[in-house]
Amino acid sequence: MVLLKNFKNIFLIPELRKKILFTLGVLIIDRLGTYIPVIGVNVPMLGEHMKRATGVGGLLSYLDVFSGGALSKSTLFALGIMPYITASIMMQILGMSVPYFEQLLKEGEYGKKIINQYTRYLAIGLSIMYSYGYAVYLENANLVLTPGWAFRALFVLSLTVGSLFVMWLGDQISLYGIGNGSSMIVFAGIVSRFPEYIIKTKAMVDIGTLEMWQALFILVIFIAITACIVFLEKGERKVPVQYARRIIGQKMYGGQSTFIPFKINTAGIMPVILASSVLQLPATLAVMLSSRGEFFRKFAEIIAPGAVLFNVIEFFLIVFFSFFYTALVFNPDELAENIKKSGGYILGIRPGKKTAEFFDYILNRIGLVGALYLACLALLPNFMYALFKMPFYLGGTSLLIVVGVALETSAQIESYLIEHRYEGFLTTGRMKSRIAR
């Protein structure tokens, strides 16, 4: 009853209620777009083809998870938000390595606006490349009713426009809704396929291709991975900060102590989303070149999901993006300078540069743990399938995204509730007592 009451509190705050309803409305529009097929594709045959596909088709089946099944139905929103995410990664890397973009980042809102424009132009280019590669694949697989340049042009135009619209929907969620727009769209796409996975598993048990104990084992693994993600996402190291006492007039200020929380996984689930979007590039290249010889077909099989090389690439991409994204969102020098200006210090560490080096030291150590945890959990279902030959429809990458986005969104809702003096549905007893006082 208490939990239901706390959920009811969510809709008692007008601003929060409006944000949640707006987000749900945008996500419904996004899901509706995944049911509008592009003209010229034999959709029933495409669905059957994707179920038994290997090599290039296996890569597309892997990417289909993040579009909520739109790719396997060849719909208007087949590309989803992934081209925009990939473009954002490229622009962030350029912002750290190219002087021109570095300067733009330092120019505040104006520079940010220019970079956002470049990101959108790059997303359009990637959408054209991805959609053309997909069109070529469909023609090579004899899934197009009237193949030729007319079909390719219409297909590329349809998917590019659809991707731009999804990108716009994500921006609207970030501006007026709750949570990160891109993450919420990927989250909705993955969650929308949960009923399909449950029905498939039940059907396999009914016809005897999957034993009941195997289905229960899959459920136990699913729950265990979810619990592990929640535990590690909440894990943090608290660094105590002391503040010197200051006497101003007749009053004494400062002298209190606080702490800075360093999360085990500072980057959240963004490294997993970024790694998944980057893996679209080799998939698209393999699709476009697969008809040009045996070498490219073999290449597509080598980098197919579940293959050793694919797992290795995904592992290192997640580790890399964990450190990369942490460097983007956390600035040790700026934090150390702010603490110094406020009269704070860490026991045994000199204020200023030494404090920044200490923060960097902590970030690197716990960041490595967080990166390895993300990479290992993302690949765990693949290893389980290799060992037990049981179907894990929801891969580790998908599960990490779902749980991670749910936790981040819940924390954002929680902060709204606490700000308005309501008990949050995730709030601990200790936090409640502090609010009461």
URRA-V53993 format. One record per pair of residues at least 4 apart in sequence whose C-alpha atoms are under 8 Angstrom apart, sorted by sequence separation. I is the first residue (numbers start at 1). J is the second residue. If there is no record, write none. Layout:
i	j
I	J
I	J
This chain:
i	j
1	5
2	6
3	7
4	8
5	9
6	10
7	11
8	12
9	13
13	17
14	18
15	19
16	20
17	21
18	22
19	23
20	24
21	25
22	26
23	27
24	28
25	29
26	30
27	31
28	32
29	33
30	34
31	35
32	36
42	46
43	47
44	48
45	49
46	50
47	51
48	52
49	53
53	57
54	58
55	59
56	60
57	61
58	62
59	63
60	64
61	65
62	66
63	67
64	68
65	69
67	71
69	73
70	74
71	75
74	78
79	83
81	85
82	86
83	87
84	88
85	89
86	90
87	91
88	92
89	93
90	94
91	95
92	96
93	97
94	98
95	99
97	101
98	102
99	103
100	104
101	105
102	106
103	107
104	108
107	111
108	112
109	113
110	114
111	115
112	116
113	117
114	118
115	119
116	120
117	121
118	122
119	123
120	124
121	125
122	126
123	127
124	128
125	129
126	130
127	131
128	132
129	133
130	134
131	135
132	136
133	137
134	138
135	139
136	140
137	141
138	142
139	143
147	151
148	152
149	153
150	154
151	155
152	156
153	157
154	158
155	159
156	160
157	161
158	162
159	163
160	164
161	165
162	166
163	167
164	168
165	169
166	170
167	171
168	172
169	173
170	174
171	175
172	176
173	177
174	178
177	181
179	183
180	184
181	185
182	186
183	187
184	188
185	189
186	190
187	191
188	192
189	193
190	194
193	197
194	198
195	199
196	200
197	201
198	202
199	203
200	204
201	205
202	206
203	207
204	208
205	209
210	214
211	215
212	216
213	217
214	218
215	219
216	220
217	221
218	222
219	223
220	224
221	225
222	226
223	227
224	228
225	229
226	230
227	231
228	232
229	233
230	234
231	235
247	251
248	252
262	266
267	271
269	273
270	274
271	275
272	276
273	277
274	278
275	279
276	280
277	281
279	283
280	284
281	285
282	286
283	287
284	288
285	289
286	290
287	291
289	293
290	294
292	296
293	297
294	298
295	299
296	300
297	301
298	302
299	303
300	304
303	307
306	310
307	311
308	312
309	313
310	314
311	315
312	316
313	317
314	318
315	319
316	320
317	321
318	322
319	323
320	324
321	325
322	326
323	327
324	328
325	329
326	330
327	331
331	335
332	336
333	337
334	338
335	339
336	340
337	341
338	342
339	343
340	344
345	349
346	350
350	354
351	355
352	356
353	357
354	358
355	359
356	360
357	361
358	362
359	363
360	364
361	365
362	366
363	367
364	368
365	369
366	370
367	371
368	372
369	373
370	374
371	375
372	376
373	377
374	378
375	379
376	380
377	381
379	383
380	384
381	385
382	386
383	387
384	388
385	389
394	398
395	399
396	400
397	401
398	402
399	403
400	404
401	405
402	406
403	407
404	408
405	409
406	410
407	411
408	412
409	413
410	414
411	415
412	416
413	417
414	418
415	419
416	420
417	421
418	422
423	427
427	431
428	432
429	433
430	434
431	435
432	436
433	437
11	16
12	17
41	46
53	58
54	59
64	69
70	75
73	78
95	100
96	101
97	102
106	111
107	112
138	143
139	144
146	151
147	152
172	177
173	178
174	179
179	184
204	209
205	210
210	215
247	252
248	253
291	296
302	307
303	308
305	310
306	311
339	344
340	345
345	350
346	351
349	354
350	355
362	367
384	389
385	390
394	399
417	422
418	423
427	432
10	16
11	17
37	43
64	70
70	76
71	77
72	78
95	101
96	102
104	110
105	111
138	144
173	179
174	180
204	210
205	211
246	252
247	253
290	296
291	297
301	307
302	308
303	309
304	310
305	311
339	345
345	351
349	355
384	390
385	391
417	423
418	424
10	17
50	57
64	71
70	77
71	78
94	101
95	102
104	111
105	112
173	180
174	181
205	212
245	252
246	253
289	296
290	297
302	309
303	310
344	351
385	392
417	424
50	58
53	61
63	71
64	72
70	78
71	79
94	102
103	111
104	112
139	147
173	181
245	253
246	254
302	310
69	78
70	79
95	104
172	181
201	210
245	254
246	255
346	355
349	358
415	424
423	432
50	60
51	61
61	71
67	77
95	105
104	114
105	115
170	180
171	181
205	215
244	254
245	255
286	296
290	300
382	392
414	424
50	61
60	71
61	72
67	78
104	115
170	181
171	182
243	254
244	255
286	297
340	351
381	392
414	425
60	72
67	79
169	181
170	182
243	255
244	256
339	351
340	352
414	426
67	80
242	255
243	256
286	299
287	300
382	395
414	427
66	80
101	115
170	184
201	215
242	256
243	257
286	300
337	351
381	395
382	396
421	435
167	182
170	185
242	257
336	351
337	352
381	396
411	426
136	152
241	257
242	258
336	352
379	395
380	396
410	426
135	152
240	257
241	258
283	300
336	353
378	395
379	396
418	435
240	258
241	259
378	396
379	397
240	259
241	260
333	352
336	355
377	396
378	397
132	152
135	155
239	259
240	260
333	353
336	356
377	397
378	398
135	156
238	259
239	260
335	356
378	399
50	72
238	260
239	261
378	400
132	155
238	261
239	262
333	356
377	400
91	115
131	155
132	156
237	261
238	262
332	356
47	72
131	156
236	261
237	262
332	357
46	72
47	73
236	262
237	263
374	400
46	73
91	118
236	263
237	264
332	359
91	119
128	156
131	159
235	263
236	264
332	360
43	72
128	157
131	160
234	263
235	264
43	73
233	263
234	264
235	265
43	74
88	119
128	159
233	264
87	119
127	159
128	160
232	264
233	265
41	74
87	120
127	160
232	265
34	68
34	69
35	70
84	119
87	122
233	268
279	314
34	70
37	73
38	74
84	120
87	123
124	160
127	163
37	74
38	75
86	123
35	73
37	75
38	76
84	122
276	314
34	73
36	75
37	76
84	123
87	126
275	314
35	75
36	76
83	123
124	164
34	75
35	76
36	77
83	124
323	364
33	75
34	76
275	317
33	76
34	77
83	126
275	318
33	77
34	78
83	127
274	318
323	367
322	367
323	368
271	317
272	318
275	321
30	77
271	318
274	321
79	127
271	319
322	370
323	371
271	320
272	321
319	368
322	371
271	321
79	130
270	321
271	322
320	371
79	131
270	322
319	371
318	371
319	372
271	325
267	322
270	325
319	374
267	323
318	374
319	375
318	375
267	325
267	326
316	375
266	326
315	375
314	375
315	376
267	329
315	378
315	379
311	379
306	382
79	159
83	163
78	159
79	160
76	158
77	159
80	162
81	163
76	159
79	162
80	163
84	167
75	159
78	162
79	163
77	162
78	163
81	166
76	162
77	163
80	166
81	167
76	163
80	167
77	166
81	170
183	273
41	138
46	143
85	182
45	143
243	342
244	343
43	143
243	343
244	344
42	143
81	182
243	344
262	363
265	366
266	367
41	143
42	144
242	344
243	345
264	366
265	367
272	374
41	144
42	145
241	344
242	345
263	366
264	367
40	144
41	145
81	185
241	345
242	346
265	369
266	370
40	145
81	186
241	346
242	347
264	369
265	370
40	146
80	186
240	346
241	347
264	370
265	371
272	378
239	346
40	151
39	155
38	155
68	186
67	186
38	158
66	186
68	188
69	189
66	187
68	189
67	189
68	190
66	189
67	190
68	191
65	189
66	190
68	192
69	193
65	190
68	193
272	397
65	193
272	400
273	401
272	401
269	400
269	401
269	404
30	166
268	404
269	405
30	169
26	169
26	173
23	173
134	284
137	287
22	173
133	284
136	287
137	288
140	291
133	285
136	288
225	377
23	176
134	287
22	176
23	177
130	284
133	287
134	288
22	177
23	178
30	185
129	284
133	288
132	288
19	176
20	177
27	184
31	188
19	177
20	178
27	185
31	189
18	177
19	178
27	188
229	400
233	404
218	390
226	399
230	403
218	392
226	400
229	403
230	404
229	404
214	390
226	403
230	407
210	390
89	274
86	274
85	274
86	277
85	277
86	278
83	277
82	277
197	393
197	394
190	398
191	402
190	402
63	276
187	401
186	401
187	402
63	280
183	401
187	405
184	405
183	405
60	283
59	283
56	283
179	408
56	286
179	409
56	287
178	409
179	412
56	290
178	412
178	413
56	297
59	300
55	297
55	298
62	305
56	300
59	303
55	300
56	301
59	304
55	301
58	304
59	305
54	301
55	302
58	305
55	303
56	304
55	304
54	304
66	398
65	398
16	413
16	416
10	413
13	417
10	417
13	420
9	417
9	422
6	422
6	423
6	424
7	425
6	425
3	425
